[in-house]
Amino acid sequence: MAQQELKRELENRHVQLIAIGGTIGTGLFLGSGKAIQQAGPSIVLTYLIVGIAVFFVMRALGELLLSKAGYQSFTDIAQDYLGERVAFITGWTYWFCWIMTAMADVIAVGIYVKYWFDIPQWVPELICLIVLLGLNLLTVKNFGELEFWFALIKVITILALIGLGIVLLVIGFKTEAGAVSVTNLWNHGGIFPNGVVGFLLSFQMVVFAFVGVELVGVSAAETSNPEKNIPSAINKIPMRILFFYVGAILALLCINPWTQLTAGESPFVRTFALVGVPVAAGIINFVVLTSAASACNSGMFSTSRILYNLGNKNQAPKSFGKLNKNHVPRNGLLISTLILSGGALLSKLIPEQAFGVVTTISAICFIWVWGVVLISHIRYKKKQPQLHAASKFKAPWTPFINYAVLVLFAMILIIMLIADETRPALLLTPLWFVLLLALSYIKRAR
């Protein structure tokens, strides 16, 4: 049996940096360009709203995970409080979430490499997948170490950007776009230059920017001290959101008027190029490239563990529930990587639209998963009041805050339905849920 259990090889520093890595990724380094174009400076408010909502999701998830020692994933929680069918749909949807997210990251790798080399976008994407697959097949500690250093690079980059912004503000530095100033936040059409509509349209990409924050929950099965490490990682999320997202976006917008940023390039690379440091721009492009690889690495980790859990619960082929000699779910890792290579195919077929399509689908599916966490927490508090009363990590202001965040998520889905760019993906995504629902009935009939 020892070989058929995930090893608890992730240390506190791994879990803390996985939590940071989950909140800093392609959505910020690349997707923020598109979100800024839609919302202008009001994008800062969008990040605050979604960040606060995600924090309350995480507090609910944290309490649920620590309420029962055997919980290893969302499916365990959903099965106890929402039934086997919802657990089946949620488990596979979370896998699909990360497949779409990792596809977006793989596509981003190709976009970043084109900054240096004029080669087909899909070539570096396949190379990245092969390298990460090899590393993930070894041990979970390799994943933790890789994420530790990837996340450290992200943190240093954002610190450098914020520090640069402060220095340029103090000295009144001038770029070809004008003086670096806080007045750039309102001098180019105001805080809401594209009106309320532009502000609302930015929510989809900002939701995508936060996907992965719940990875600290998925890694609970492989952390050495979940009672201490999970609350610690979750409680630090608000400060990370304020600093890494709001701080970074404010720095970008003070250095660059929002009108200078485009959806097709990283605003971080653009900023360092604008201040006249082309070598630094190349370095930052390397950093955001490692960020995309980091997020893809997280996707491989997450999808393989989800399939392992589904296999052990007879919700997927049993072969997915087997581990190799390094205690890694090899079969789940291989099939997930094979499907992820579809991102390279999309880059070949629709290079301009590929990133937008997969980020929209990812955001929609993550809203489902986060919604299941909130609803499960409402049921948990109602069905297990004694566990809630005894909890040392109670989610605050429940169940009111759960309902408030669910309403926000519903509003974001309505916005996606109204917006021309996101409507096709929103209308197609329900087919996934119809397929899963049909499979759940077939599975029960057997």
Phi, psi and omega in degrees: 000333185301323182287341182263022176237141176293135182278141179272075184255358179276126179268175182303317181296327177294311183298317180298316182284331173297320178298318177293314179301327179290337181258358177230113182203206184299327179301324178277311188287330179242311185296335181296335177298315178293317181297321178295320178298327180282317190255342187067208181299341179292355177300331178300319178294322178299315179298321179296314182297309181293322179298317178296317179299315181295325178299318179291328173298317181293323177295320177296316179297318180299315179296318180296314182299322183272357180281344182211126187298333185277354182292131178235347184199179177297327184295323178299315181294312181298323181296320181290325189247343182232357175101164185295322183294315178296323178298317179299311181295318183291319179300312180289328178291322178294322174300314180296322176307309185286332174298313180295318180296313180294327174299317178299320180292321178296317178298320179298322177304314179297321179295317181293320181295329179295345175299328181256321189235134178271075180235161178305137186300329186283342183295305178296337179294315179294320179299316179300315180298318182295317180296313182293324177300313180301318180291321182287338180285348183280272180221161178296333179295328175298318177301313181300317180294318180298314180294325179302311183285323175301312182295324179297320177298318179299314182299314180298321180298313182291323175300318179296318180296313180295318177298317177299317180300317180296315180298314181295325176295315183296318183272355180066040184299143179245132175251178178296343179268355180125187183285144174285119186199151175294341179293344175298342180288337182226357183277355184239059178101005178090181180293325180245069185297331179255018177073187180295327182298313179299319178300314181293323181295338182285347186297324182300310182291328179290321173302315178299325180299333183264355181296139182106345180298333181278001180299335177299332177286318179296325181282359182302325182293342186239020175259147187286335183214076186298327182298330179264316190285322182293310177301321180298314181293318182292318183292342178272354183299315182303316180293326178293321178296313180299316185281304188286324180269298185296316179299314181295316181295319177299318178298315178302315186284336175284325179282316180250129164302140185303335181291344182273349183264141182240161183286339188272358181221161179289126178296338178291314178296317180300319183295314181290330175290323183294325181278008172084027179237078184299325178296318178297323179298320177295320178296316180295324176297322176296320180297313181290334173295315177295328178296316179295319178296322177299313181295322177295321176301316177298322179296318178297314179302309185295311183296322181292322179288326177295314179296323176300314181294318179296321179297321180289339181258015180059028176256004176207167177309139185298338180298335178288342181270011180257148180247154173275185184295342178266011180064035177247134178286082189299315184298317177296324180293318181293315183291323179295318179295321178299316180290325178299331180297347174297336176298321177295323178295317177299321179297328179284321185277312182226070186302328183281328185259347189304313183298315181296320181296310185288329178291325178294312179299319179299313181299317180298314183290325177293325176300321176300309183298314179298322178296320178297321178299313182296316181292322177298322180293322177299316180293320179300314182295328181281318185274333184233060183299330180292323177292319178296317180296326182273351184297137176268359182222060183292137173287132185283152169058031178270154000272000183306313185293329177300313180295321181297317180290323177298320177297317178300315179298320178297320178296321179295320177296322178296319177299318178297326179290324182285322184289131182301320187290325184261347184301313182303315180294322179295321181286333180277327185302323178303337177300326177299316181288325176297317178300314181295321179297316178297317179295326180294324178289320178297317179299317180293324180297331179284000000 
